[in-house]
Amino acid sequence: MISEESEEKEERLNTRPGQVNLFQIGKRLRNSLWEAAPSGGEAPLRSELFSKEQMRQHGRVLAASHTVIYGKAPNKLLPRLAECFLDGRNQEQVEHTILEMLSQRIYGLALGYEDINDHDELRKDPVFGILAGRSELEEPLAGKSTLNRMELGAGTKDRYKKITFWKEAVDELLAKVFLESHAKAPDQIILDVDTTDLPLHGKQEGRFFHGYYDSYCYLPLYIFCGEHVLCSRLREANHDAAFGSLVEIRRIVAQIRKAWPEVKIILRGDSGFCRNELMSWCENNGVDYVFGLARNQRLRKIIGAQMHEATQQWSQTGKPARVFSEFQYQTKKTKKGGWDRERRVVAKAEHIDGKENPRFVVTSLTSQQWEAQALYEKLYCGRGDMENRIKEQFSLFADRVSTETMRANQMRLYLSTMAYVLVNGLRRLGLQATELAEAQVSTIRTKLLKIGAQIRVTVRKVWVSMASSYPWQNLYQQVWANLRC
């Protein structure tokens, strides 16, 4: 018998410069990332499918059972995600677990393989086998048909599609991952809410033409806090940008307040979310907000003097001129809505390139908390960083919504979101204090993940021999050291 100590010593001796002992990586991953502790001691619910109402109720129970792990904890993101799924297959005949298949898809997206067809070759890759937690690397992972059935399950009785998921549980998990990323409660957080378009090229369920984007598309809702994603909700495009946002914001705020009762929350969004219902809810629930406000003739008339002053400054200097002001404002009540009270509006009267460029924002924050110019330039314009986070979702193929049903496409959006959570975790923990600390997902993939190497499988190890000319060797070693701490 070879002791574990002598085995590890032999592995260290056999590891030559320029090589990575992937057997050790796999063992570390299995011990810290993939071995999910059973919750409660009961066997997981996997033997039958239920009605939609039963699934919805069980999803709420499952979501409530997730607990926030404070402090530094082992990363068990994907096992926790797998618990949000229901497996109605005969477990005695199952070859590929839900966790294994989720690992395939999510790591595939992170590495740039967006199509299920790609897994017909990737399933034989020993590195993917290690990432998926396989101990028998000679056995292939799930093929494209098995992965496709996992994505298409609707929770109804079906001969082939017997796997489905609970949206409530996945939503709760995203927020809890965000909470766990903080060692202690912050004094203040800013929630950014925005939408984007996912173009459609087929006859998918919920397909509508959107005039602004000039295409048939979905209109997903995203909510971020800094670099952390808290919500990715797929929506049809025949609705207002703010449609359904209050439901998601109410849920997220309640979850955050449960963990951090004293935290100050500011909600930030463009004019698409400047709706009386949303602002009134914020005012009644202790949430501050700053939203863009669409310009109109009334607003333009109010800032006439400031716009004239900005025009004069531009005429004298030839450079863009800005004059800030603020006032109380209330929209007129109509049958379709209107504001129920006056609110503070900050205006930017700007003259640039020979033309006027006025902008307005409405906020619950007082002038003592944020004076007009700082509120616009620092607080409101800071939402531009969320645009970069949304672009990263496309780098992880959030737009691959080509299945027939909305539910299956929501599943694909979740997979893309989880791939972002993993890569963002790498950026936040592994790349801290490095040249790629603020790099985009696509840059991280190119420089750190998609690296040419020679793979050699032996009885006990998988060796990855990397090229000595690899230009980011020092960075790679730094990331490895950061993740081992």
C-alpha positions as CSV (number, residue, x, y, z in Angstrom):
1,M,0.0,0.0,0.0
2,I,1.3,3.4,-0.9
3,S,0.5,6.0,1.8
4,E,-1.1,9.3,0.8
5,E,2.0,11.2,2.0
6,S,4.3,9.2,-0.2
7,E,1.9,9.5,-3.1
8,E,1.8,13.3,-2.9
9,K,5.6,13.3,-2.5
10,E,5.9,11.2,-5.7
11,E,3.6,13.6,-7.5
12,R,5.7,16.6,-6.5
13,L,8.9,14.9,-7.7
14,N,7.3,13.9,-11.0
15,T,6.0,17.4,-11.7
16,R,8.5,19.1,-14.0
17,P,8.7,22.9,-14.8
18,G,6.2,23.9,-17.4
19,Q,3.7,21.2,-16.4
20,V,0.6,21.3,-14.3
21,N,-0.4,18.2,-12.3
22,L,-4.1,18.1,-13.2
23,F,-4.7,15.1,-11.0
24,Q,-4.0,17.4,-8.0
25,I,-6.2,20.0,-9.5
26,G,-9.0,17.6,-9.9
27,K,-8.7,16.3,-6.4
28,R,-8.7,19.8,-5.0
29,L,-11.8,20.7,-7.1
30,R,-13.6,17.5,-6.0
31,N,-12.9,18.2,-2.4
32,S,-13.8,21.9,-2.3
33,L,-16.0,22.6,-5.3
34,W,-18.0,19.6,-6.3
35,E,-18.7,17.6,-3.1
36,A,-22.0,19.2,-2.0
37,A,-22.9,18.4,1.5
38,P,-26.4,16.8,1.7
39,S,-29.0,19.2,3.2
40,G,-30.9,17.9,6.2
41,G,-30.0,14.3,5.7
42,E,-33.0,13.4,3.6
43,A,-32.6,11.8,0.2
44,P,-32.9,14.4,-2.7
45,L,-36.3,14.5,-4.3
46,R,-35.6,12.9,-7.7
47,S,-38.1,10.1,-8.3
48,E,-41.2,11.7,-9.9
49,L,-42.5,14.8,-11.7
50,F,-45.1,17.1,-10.3
51,S,-47.8,19.5,-11.4
52,K,-46.7,23.1,-12.2
53,E,-48.3,24.4,-8.9
54,Q,-46.5,21.7,-6.9
55,M,-43.2,22.5,-8.6
56,R,-43.7,26.2,-7.9
57,Q,-44.4,25.6,-4.2
58,H,-41.4,23.2,-3.9
59,G,-39.3,25.9,-5.6
60,R,-40.2,28.4,-2.9
61,V,-39.4,25.9,-0.2
62,L,-36.1,25.0,-1.8
63,A,-35.2,28.7,-2.3
64,A,-35.9,29.4,1.4
65,S,-33.7,26.4,2.4
66,H,-30.6,28.0,0.9
67,T,-28.5,29.5,3.7
68,V,-26.0,32.3,3.5
69,I,-22.5,31.2,4.3
70,Y,-20.6,34.0,6.0
71,G,-16.9,34.4,5.8
72,K,-14.6,32.3,3.6
73,A,-16.4,29.2,2.6
74,P,-15.7,26.4,0.1
75,N,-17.1,27.2,-3.3
76,K,-20.0,24.9,-3.9
77,L,-21.8,27.0,-6.5
78,L,-22.6,24.3,-9.1
79,P,-23.7,21.7,-6.5
80,R,-26.1,24.3,-5.1
81,L,-27.3,25.0,-8.6
82,A,-27.9,21.3,-9.2
83,E,-30.2,21.3,-6.1
84,C,-32.5,23.7,-7.9
85,F,-33.3,20.9,-10.4
86,L,-35.7,18.0,-10.3
87,D,-34.6,14.7,-11.8
88,G,-37.5,12.5,-12.7
89,R,-35.3,9.8,-14.3
90,N,-34.9,6.3,-12.9
91,Q,-31.8,6.8,-10.8
92,E,-30.7,3.2,-11.1
93,Q,-30.1,3.8,-14.8
94,V,-28.7,7.3,-14.7
95,E,-25.2,7.6,-16.2
96,H,-24.8,11.4,-16.2
97,T,-26.0,13.3,-13.1
98,I,-27.5,16.8,-13.2
99,L,-24.4,18.2,-11.6
100,E,-22.2,16.7,-14.2
101,M,-24.3,18.0,-17.1
102,L,-24.5,21.4,-15.6
103,S,-20.8,21.5,-15.2
104,Q,-20.3,20.5,-18.9
105,R,-22.6,23.3,-20.1
106,I,-21.4,26.1,-17.8
107,Y,-17.7,25.4,-18.2
108,G,-18.2,25.0,-21.9
109,L,-19.8,28.5,-22.1
110,A,-17.0,29.9,-20.0
111,L,-14.4,28.4,-22.3
112,G,-16.1,29.7,-25.5
113,Y,-18.1,26.6,-26.6
114,E,-21.7,27.9,-27.0
115,D,-23.3,25.1,-28.9
116,I,-24.5,21.8,-27.5
117,N,-23.0,20.1,-30.6
118,D,-19.6,21.1,-29.3
119,H,-19.9,18.5,-26.6
120,D,-19.9,15.6,-29.0
121,E,-16.1,16.1,-29.0
122,L,-15.7,17.8,-25.6
123,R,-17.3,14.8,-23.8
124,K,-14.1,12.9,-24.5
125,D,-11.8,15.6,-23.2
126,P,-10.1,14.5,-20.0
127,V,-9.8,18.1,-18.7
128,F,-13.6,18.4,-19.1
129,G,-14.0,15.1,-17.3
130,I,-12.0,16.5,-14.3
131,L,-14.0,19.7,-14.3
132,A,-17.2,17.7,-14.3
133,G,-16.0,15.6,-11.3
134,R,-15.6,12.3,-13.2
135,S,-13.3,9.8,-11.6
136,E,-13.3,7.4,-14.6
137,L,-11.9,9.7,-17.3
138,E,-12.0,7.0,-19.9
139,E,-15.8,7.1,-19.8
140,P,-17.3,10.0,-21.9
141,L,-19.5,12.7,-20.5
142,A,-23.0,13.4,-21.7
143,G,-23.6,13.8,-25.4
144,K,-25.6,16.6,-27.1
145,S,-28.9,14.7,-27.0
146,T,-28.8,14.2,-23.2
147,L,-27.8,17.8,-22.6
148,N,-30.6,19.0,-24.9
149,R,-33.2,17.0,-23.0
150,M,-32.0,18.6,-19.7
151,E,-32.6,22.0,-21.2
152,L,-36.0,21.3,-22.8
153,G,-37.7,19.8,-19.7
154,A,-40.8,21.7,-18.8
155,G,-41.8,19.8,-15.6
156,T,-44.7,18.1,-17.3
157,K,-45.1,14.4,-17.8
158,D,-42.9,13.5,-20.8
159,R,-41.3,10.2,-21.9
160,Y,-37.9,11.7,-22.6
161,K,-37.6,15.2,-21.0
162,K,-37.7,14.3,-17.2
163,I,-35.4,17.1,-15.8
164,T,-36.6,20.6,-14.9
165,F,-35.7,23.5,-12.7
166,W,-37.3,25.9,-10.2
167,K,-36.8,29.5,-11.2
168,E,-37.4,30.7,-7.7
169,A,-34.6,28.6,-6.3
170,V,-32.1,29.8,-9.0
171,D,-33.1,33.4,-8.4
172,E,-32.5,33.1,-4.6
173,L,-29.2,31.4,-5.3
174,L,-27.9,34.4,-7.3
175,A,-28.7,36.8,-4.5
176,K,-27.1,34.6,-1.9
177,V,-23.9,34.2,-3.8
178,F,-23.7,38.0,-3.9
179,L,-24.3,38.2,-0.1
180,E,-21.6,35.5,0.6
181,S,-19.0,37.4,-1.4
182,H,-18.9,40.1,1.4
183,A,-17.0,39.4,4.6
184,K,-19.2,42.0,6.3
185,A,-22.3,44.0,5.5
186,P,-21.4,47.2,3.5
187,D,-22.8,50.6,4.5
188,Q,-24.4,51.2,1.1
189,I,-25.0,49.3,-2.1
190,I,-26.2,50.5,-5.5
191,L,-28.5,48.2,-7.5
192,D,-28.3,48.8,-11.3
193,V,-31.3,47.8,-13.3
194,D,-31.3,47.7,-17.1
195,T,-32.5,45.7,-20.1
196,T,-31.1,44.7,-23.5
197,D,-32.2,42.8,-26.6
198,L,-31.7,39.2,-27.6
199,P,-32.4,39.0,-31.3
200,L,-34.5,36.0,-32.5
201,H,-34.1,34.3,-35.8
202,G,-36.9,31.7,-35.6
203,K,-40.4,31.2,-34.4
204,Q,-39.7,31.0,-30.6
205,E,-42.4,31.3,-28.1
206,G,-42.9,34.9,-27.0
207,R,-41.4,36.3,-30.2
208,F,-42.4,40.0,-30.8
209,F,-41.1,42.8,-32.9
210,H,-39.5,45.7,-31.0
211,G,-39.5,49.0,-32.8
212,Y,-36.5,50.5,-30.9
213,Y,-34.2,47.6,-31.7
214,D,-35.8,47.1,-35.1
215,S,-35.9,43.3,-34.8
216,Y,-37.8,40.3,-33.3
217,C,-36.2,39.8,-29.9
218,Y,-36.5,39.0,-26.2
219,L,-36.1,41.8,-23.7
220,P,-34.3,40.3,-20.6
221,L,-34.1,42.2,-17.4
222,Y,-30.7,42.4,-15.6
223,I,-30.0,43.6,-12.1
224,F,-26.4,44.1,-11.0
225,C,-24.7,45.3,-7.9
226,G,-21.2,46.3,-9.1
227,E,-19.9,43.3,-10.8
228,H,-22.3,40.9,-9.2
229,V,-25.4,39.7,-11.1
230,L,-28.5,39.4,-9.0
231,C,-31.2,38.8,-11.6
232,S,-31.4,37.7,-15.3
233,R,-35.1,37.4,-16.2
234,L,-36.1,36.6,-19.7
235,R,-39.1,38.6,-20.9
236,E,-41.1,39.1,-24.1
237,A,-40.5,42.3,-26.1
238,N,-44.1,43.5,-26.2
239,H,-43.8,45.1,-22.8
240,D,-42.4,48.3,-21.4
241,A,-38.7,48.2,-20.2
242,A,-39.8,48.4,-16.6
243,F,-42.3,45.5,-16.9
244,G,-41.9,43.1,-14.0
245,S,-39.0,45.0,-12.5
246,L,-40.8,45.8,-9.3
247,V,-41.4,42.1,-8.6
248,E,-37.7,41.3,-9.0
249,I,-36.6,44.4,-7.0
250,R,-38.9,43.7,-4.2
251,R,-37.7,40.1,-3.9
252,I,-34.0,41.1,-4.0
253,V,-34.3,44.0,-1.6
254,A,-36.2,41.7,0.9
255,Q,-33.4,39.1,0.6
256,I,-30.7,41.7,1.1
257,R,-32.4,43.3,4.1
258,K,-32.9,39.9,5.7
259,A,-29.1,39.5,5.7
260,W,-28.1,43.2,6.1
261,P,-30.9,45.0,8.0
262,E,-29.0,48.3,8.2
263,V,-27.6,48.6,4.7
264,K,-28.6,51.7,2.6
265,I,-29.9,50.7,-0.9
266,I,-29.9,53.0,-3.9
267,L,-31.7,51.9,-7.1
268,R,-30.3,53.3,-10.3
269,G,-31.7,53.0,-13.9
270,D,-32.3,54.9,-17.1
271,S,-35.6,56.6,-18.1
272,G,-37.2,53.3,-19.0
273,F,-37.6,52.6,-15.3
274,C,-38.8,56.1,-14.3
275,R,-42.3,54.8,-13.3
276,N,-44.5,56.2,-10.5
277,E,-45.3,52.7,-9.2
278,L,-41.6,51.8,-8.8
279,M,-40.6,55.2,-7.3
280,S,-43.5,55.2,-4.9
281,W,-42.6,51.7,-3.7
282,C,-39.0,52.8,-3.1
283,E,-40.2,55.8,-1.1
284,N,-42.5,53.7,1.0
285,N,-39.8,51.1,1.7
286,G,-36.7,53.1,2.5
287,V,-35.0,52.6,-0.8
288,D,-33.4,55.6,-2.5
289,Y,-33.4,55.9,-6.3
290,V,-32.0,57.9,-9.2
291,F,-33.6,57.4,-12.6
292,G,-33.2,59.1,-15.9
293,L,-36.1,61.2,-16.9
294,A,-37.1,61.5,-20.6
295,R,-37.0,65.2,-21.8
296,N,-40.1,67.1,-22.9
297,Q,-41.1,70.6,-23.7
298,R,-42.1,71.4,-20.1
299,L,-38.7,70.4,-18.8
300,R,-36.9,72.2,-21.6
301,K,-38.8,75.4,-20.7
302,I,-37.9,75.1,-17.1
303,I,-34.2,75.1,-17.8
304,G,-34.4,77.8,-20.5
305,A,-32.1,80.3,-18.6
306,Q,-29.5,77.6,-17.8
307,M,-29.5,76.4,-21.5
308,H,-29.0,80.0,-22.6
309,E,-26.0,80.3,-20.2
310,A,-24.5,77.1,-21.5
311,T,-24.9,78.3,-25.1
312,Q,-23.1,81.5,-24.3
313,Q,-20.2,79.7,-22.7
314,W,-19.9,77.4,-25.7
315,S,-19.9,80.5,-28.1
316,Q,-17.1,82.1,-26.1
317,T,-14.9,79.0,-25.6
318,G,-15.8,76.6,-28.4
319,K,-15.8,73.8,-25.8
320,P,-18.7,71.8,-24.4
321,A,-20.4,73.8,-21.7
322,R,-22.6,72.4,-18.8
323,V,-24.8,74.2,-16.3
324,F,-26.6,72.2,-13.6
325,S,-29.8,73.1,-11.8
326,E,-32.5,71.3,-9.8
327,F,-36.2,71.9,-9.2
328,Q,-39.4,70.1,-7.9
329,Y,-41.4,68.5,-10.7
330,Q,-44.5,66.4,-11.1
331,T,-45.8,64.9,-14.3
332,K,-49.5,65.5,-15.2
333,K,-52.0,62.9,-14.3
334,T,-53.4,61.0,-17.2
335,K,-55.5,57.9,-17.7
336,K,-52.4,55.9,-18.3
337,G,-50.6,57.2,-15.2
338,G,-48.6,60.1,-14.0
339,W,-46.8,60.9,-10.8
340,D,-48.7,61.1,-7.5
341,R,-46.4,63.7,-6.0
342,E,-43.6,66.2,-6.7
343,R,-40.1,64.9,-6.9
344,R,-36.6,66.4,-7.1
345,V,-35.3,66.6,-10.6
346,V,-31.6,67.4,-11.5
347,A,-31.1,69.0,-14.9
348,K,-27.9,69.2,-17.0
349,A,-28.2,72.0,-19.6
350,E,-25.4,71.2,-22.0
351,H,-24.3,72.7,-25.3
352,I,-22.0,70.6,-27.4
353,D,-21.0,70.5,-31.0
354,G,-23.2,73.4,-31.8
355,K,-26.4,71.8,-30.5
356,E,-28.3,71.5,-27.2
357,N,-28.0,68.3,-25.2
358,P,-30.2,68.6,-22.1
359,R,-30.5,65.7,-19.7
360,F,-32.7,65.1,-16.6
361,V,-32.7,62.7,-13.7
362,V,-35.2,62.2,-10.9
363,T,-34.1,61.2,-7.4
364,S,-35.3,60.7,-3.9
365,L,-31.8,61.8,-2.6
366,T,-31.7,65.3,-1.1
367,S,-29.4,68.1,-2.1
368,Q,-27.6,67.7,1.3
369,Q,-26.8,64.1,0.4
370,W,-25.9,64.8,-3.2
371,E,-25.6,68.2,-4.8
372,A,-26.8,68.4,-8.4
373,Q,-23.6,68.1,-10.4
374,A,-22.1,65.3,-8.3
375,L,-25.4,63.4,-8.4
376,Y,-25.4,63.5,-12.2
377,E,-21.8,63.0,-13.1
378,K,-20.7,60.7,-10.3
379,L,-23.8,58.8,-9.2
380,Y,-26.0,58.6,-12.2
381,C,-23.3,58.3,-14.9
382,G,-21.7,55.6,-12.8
383,R,-24.4,53.2,-14.2
384,G,-22.3,53.1,-17.4
385,D,-20.3,50.3,-15.9
386,M,-23.3,48.1,-15.9
387,E,-23.3,48.4,-19.7
388,N,-19.9,46.6,-19.7
389,R,-21.4,43.8,-17.5
390,I,-24.2,43.3,-19.9
391,K,-21.8,43.1,-22.8
392,E,-20.0,40.4,-20.9
393,Q,-23.2,38.3,-20.9
394,F,-23.0,38.3,-24.7
395,S,-19.4,37.1,-24.4
396,L,-20.8,34.1,-22.5
397,F,-23.5,33.6,-25.2
398,A,-26.6,34.9,-23.3
399,D,-28.1,35.5,-26.8
400,R,-28.2,31.8,-27.7
401,V,-31.9,31.6,-27.1
402,S,-32.8,29.4,-30.0
403,T,-35.0,26.8,-28.4
404,E,-38.7,26.7,-28.9
405,T,-40.1,27.6,-25.5
406,M,-39.5,30.6,-23.2
407,R,-38.8,28.2,-20.3
408,A,-36.0,26.5,-22.1
409,N,-34.5,29.8,-23.2
410,Q,-34.7,31.0,-19.6
411,M,-32.7,27.9,-18.7
412,R,-30.0,28.9,-21.2
413,L,-30.0,32.4,-19.9
414,Y,-29.4,31.0,-16.4
415,L,-26.5,28.8,-17.7
416,S,-24.9,31.9,-19.2
417,T,-25.4,33.8,-16.0
418,M,-23.8,31.1,-13.9
419,A,-20.8,31.0,-16.3
420,Y,-20.5,34.7,-15.7
421,V,-20.6,34.1,-11.9
422,L,-17.7,31.6,-12.2
423,V,-15.5,33.8,-14.4
424,N,-16.3,36.9,-12.3
425,G,-15.2,34.9,-9.2
426,L,-12.0,34.1,-11.0
427,R,-11.5,37.8,-11.8
428,R,-12.4,38.9,-8.2
429,L,-10.3,36.3,-6.3
430,G,-7.7,34.9,-8.7
431,L,-6.9,38.1,-10.7
432,Q,-6.8,40.6,-7.8
433,A,-3.8,42.9,-7.9
434,T,-2.9,41.7,-11.4
435,E,-2.9,43.3,-14.8
436,L,-6.2,41.5,-15.6
437,A,-8.0,42.6,-12.4
438,E,-10.5,44.6,-14.4
439,A,-10.3,42.6,-17.7
440,Q,-13.4,41.6,-19.7
441,V,-14.5,38.0,-19.7
442,S,-13.4,37.5,-23.3
443,T,-9.9,38.8,-22.4
444,I,-9.6,36.4,-19.4
445,R,-10.7,33.5,-21.6
446,T,-8.2,34.3,-24.3
447,K,-5.2,34.8,-22.0
448,L,-5.8,32.3,-19.2
449,L,-8.3,29.7,-20.3
450,K,-7.9,28.9,-24.0
451,I,-4.3,27.9,-23.9
452,G,-2.7,25.3,-26.2
453,A,-1.2,22.4,-24.3
454,Q,-0.3,18.7,-24.7
455,I,-2.5,16.4,-22.7
456,R,-1.1,13.1,-21.5
457,V,-3.2,10.6,-19.5
458,T,-1.5,8.1,-17.3
459,V,-3.0,5.6,-14.8
460,R,-3.2,8.0,-11.9
461,K,-2.6,11.5,-13.5
462,V,-3.5,13.7,-16.3
463,W,-0.6,15.8,-17.3
464,V,-1.0,19.2,-19.1
465,S,2.3,20.2,-20.7
466,M,2.1,23.9,-21.5
467,A,4.4,25.7,-24.0
468,S,7.5,27.3,-22.5
469,S,6.8,30.3,-24.9
470,Y,3.4,31.0,-23.2
471,P,3.5,34.8,-22.7
472,W,1.6,35.0,-19.5
473,Q,3.3,32.4,-17.4
474,N,3.9,34.7,-14.4
475,L,0.3,35.8,-14.4
476,Y,-0.9,32.2,-14.6
477,Q,1.3,31.3,-11.6
478,Q,0.0,34.4,-9.7
479,V,-3.6,33.3,-10.3
480,W,-2.8,29.8,-9.2
481,A,-1.2,31.1,-6.0
482,N,-4.2,33.5,-5.3
483,L,-6.7,30.7,-5.7
484,R,-4.8,28.3,-3.4
485,C,-4.7,30.9,-0.5
